Amino acid sequence: METELILSLGGLPPLSARGCVQELIPIEQGKLHRTINGELIFVGQMSSKYRSIIYCTDKTSLATTGLSPGTTIQVGCIQRLWQKITPDPLNSPVVLDREAVEESIIVMDNTQKPIAINHVDGTEVQLADRQETYYLSYRPWLTMRTVRYNLHTDEWGLKTFWQLELEEV
């Protein structure tokens, strides 16, 4: 496998996606303003959606079939999200912010010791216990729209660079 990146449209031909880099950038959905008393306030929605830029330099570029600007695609991200899990004597399931790519969830304590996962059901993760503070990491599935893509080829250097920009729906 050359990459963990998953795209529902387009594609990643051989030698097109080794060493991809993905940025997830929160989309601004409001503004910070100062009141007449100098207090900083936020006016807008507190929900978080992401903008993503994925780029790679390899021997060939990604397949662009279906990646027209505005097209909705599913992206299995390579960028991991992290959540802090606080102790819970009732051992309630942990609710993920987004659905996780299959088998990408890991949980560890402060010493990086793995914590057992009993069950995953959609965005709910049931741990063996929640007696301490843990950290959960996973690669999210994001529903995104294509904003643009760029393809660059260095003919004599035998290198290709591609970049895909997306925004979460």
C-alpha positions as CSV (number, residue, x, y, z in Angstrom):
1,M,0.0,0.0,0.0
2,E,1.4,3.4,-1.0
3,T,-0.9,5.6,1.1
4,E,-3.7,5.4,3.7
5,L,-5.6,8.1,1.8
6,I,-9.0,7.0,0.5
7,L,-10.9,9.0,-2.2
8,S,-14.4,7.8,-3.3
9,L,-13.9,9.5,-6.7
10,G,-10.8,10.0,-8.8
11,G,-8.1,7.6,-7.8
12,L,-4.6,7.0,-6.9
13,P,-2.7,5.1,-9.6
14,P,0.5,3.3,-8.7
15,L,3.4,5.7,-8.0
16,S,1.0,8.7,-7.5
17,A,0.6,8.9,-3.7
18,R,3.7,7.8,-1.8
19,G,4.3,10.2,1.1
20,C,1.1,12.3,0.8
21,V,0.7,15.2,3.1
22,Q,-2.8,16.4,4.3
23,E,-3.7,19.6,6.1
24,L,-7.0,19.9,7.9
25,I,-7.8,23.6,8.6
26,P,-10.9,24.6,10.6
27,I,-13.2,26.8,8.5
28,E,-14.0,30.1,10.1
29,Q,-17.8,30.2,10.7
30,G,-17.8,33.5,12.7
31,K,-15.7,36.4,13.8
32,L,-14.0,37.6,16.9
33,H,-15.0,41.1,17.9
34,R,-14.2,43.4,20.9
35,T,-17.1,45.0,22.8
36,I,-16.9,48.7,23.8
37,N,-15.5,47.4,27.1
38,G,-12.7,45.6,25.4
39,E,-14.0,42.1,26.0
40,L,-13.3,39.6,23.2
41,I,-16.4,37.8,22.0
42,F,-17.1,35.4,19.2
43,V,-20.1,36.0,16.9
44,G,-21.0,32.9,14.8
45,Q,-21.5,29.2,14.9
46,M,-19.2,27.1,17.1
47,S,-19.5,24.0,14.9
48,S,-16.3,22.8,13.2
49,K,-16.0,22.0,9.6
50,Y,-12.7,21.5,7.8
51,R,-10.9,22.6,4.7
52,S,-8.4,20.1,3.5
53,I,-5.4,20.4,1.3
54,I,-3.8,17.2,0.2
55,Y,-0.5,17.2,-1.8
56,C,2.0,14.8,-3.0
57,T,5.2,14.6,-5.1
58,D,5.7,11.3,-6.9
59,K,6.2,9.7,-10.3
60,T,2.6,10.3,-11.6
61,S,-0.5,12.3,-10.6
62,L,-3.8,11.3,-9.2
63,A,-6.7,10.2,-11.5
64,T,-9.0,13.2,-11.7
65,T,-12.1,11.4,-13.0
66,G,-15.1,12.9,-11.2
67,L,-13.2,15.5,-9.2
68,S,-14.7,18.5,-10.9
69,P,-15.0,21.6,-8.6
70,G,-18.2,21.3,-6.6
71,T,-18.4,17.5,-6.7
72,T,-19.1,15.7,-3.4
73,I,-16.7,13.0,-2.4
74,Q,-15.9,10.8,0.7
75,V,-12.4,11.2,2.0
76,G,-10.7,8.7,4.3
77,C,-8.2,11.1,5.8
78,I,-4.6,10.5,6.5
79,Q,-4.6,13.3,9.1
80,R,-5.6,11.9,12.5
81,L,-7.9,13.6,14.9
82,W,-7.4,13.3,18.7
83,Q,-9.9,13.4,21.6
84,K,-9.3,13.5,25.3
85,I,-11.3,10.9,27.2
86,T,-12.1,11.8,30.8
87,P,-12.8,9.1,33.5
88,D,-16.4,7.9,33.7
89,P,-17.4,5.4,36.5
90,L,-20.4,4.4,34.3
91,N,-18.1,3.5,31.4
92,S,-20.3,5.3,28.9
93,P,-19.3,5.0,25.2
94,V,-17.0,7.6,23.8
95,V,-18.7,9.6,21.0
96,L,-16.4,10.5,18.1
97,D,-16.7,13.9,16.4
98,R,-16.7,12.1,13.0
99,E,-17.0,8.6,11.7
100,A,-13.7,6.7,11.8
101,V,-12.0,4.9,8.9
102,E,-12.2,1.2,9.7
103,E,-9.4,-0.1,12.0
104,S,-7.9,3.4,12.5
105,I,-9.0,3.9,16.1
106,I,-6.3,3.8,18.8
107,V,-6.6,4.6,22.5
108,M,-3.7,5.1,24.9
109,D,-3.0,6.4,28.4
110,N,-0.5,9.1,29.4
111,T,2.4,6.6,29.2
112,Q,1.4,5.6,25.6
113,K,0.2,2.2,26.9
114,P,-2.6,0.9,24.5
115,I,-6.1,0.7,26.0
116,A,-8.5,-2.1,24.9
117,I,-11.4,-1.2,22.7
118,N,-14.4,-3.5,23.3
119,H,-16.7,-2.4,20.5
120,V,-17.1,0.3,17.8
121,D,-20.5,1.1,16.5
122,G,-20.6,4.1,14.0
123,T,-19.3,7.0,16.1
124,E,-19.5,5.3,19.4
125,V,-16.5,3.5,20.9
126,Q,-16.9,1.3,24.0
127,L,-13.7,0.9,26.0
128,A,-12.9,-1.8,28.5
129,D,-12.8,0.8,31.3
130,R,-12.7,4.6,31.7
131,Q,-11.0,4.8,35.1
132,E,-8.3,7.3,33.9
133,T,-7.8,10.0,31.4
134,Y,-7.1,8.5,28.0
135,Y,-6.4,9.8,24.5
136,L,-8.2,8.5,21.4
137,S,-7.0,9.0,17.9
138,Y,-8.6,8.0,14.5
139,R,-8.6,8.9,10.9
140,P,-11.9,10.5,10.0
141,W,-14.2,10.0,7.1
142,L,-15.2,13.4,5.8
143,T,-17.9,14.3,3.2
144,M,-16.3,17.0,1.2
145,R,-16.7,19.0,-2.0
146,T,-13.8,19.5,-4.5
147,V,-12.7,23.1,-4.6
148,R,-9.9,22.6,-7.1
149,Y,-6.9,20.5,-8.0
150,N,-3.5,21.2,-9.5
151,L,-1.3,19.0,-11.5
152,H,2.4,19.8,-12.2
153,T,4.9,17.8,-14.1
154,D,8.7,18.3,-14.3
155,E,9.4,16.5,-17.6
156,W,13.2,16.3,-17.3
157,G,13.2,15.7,-13.5
158,L,10.7,12.8,-13.9
159,K,8.6,14.2,-11.0
160,T,5.0,15.0,-10.7
161,F,3.3,17.2,-8.1
162,W,-0.4,17.3,-7.4
163,Q,-2.6,19.1,-5.0
164,L,-6.3,18.6,-4.1
165,E,-8.3,21.2,-2.2
166,L,-11.5,20.2,-0.5
167,E,-14.1,21.7,1.9
168,E,-16.4,19.7,4.3
169,V,-20.1,19.7,3.4
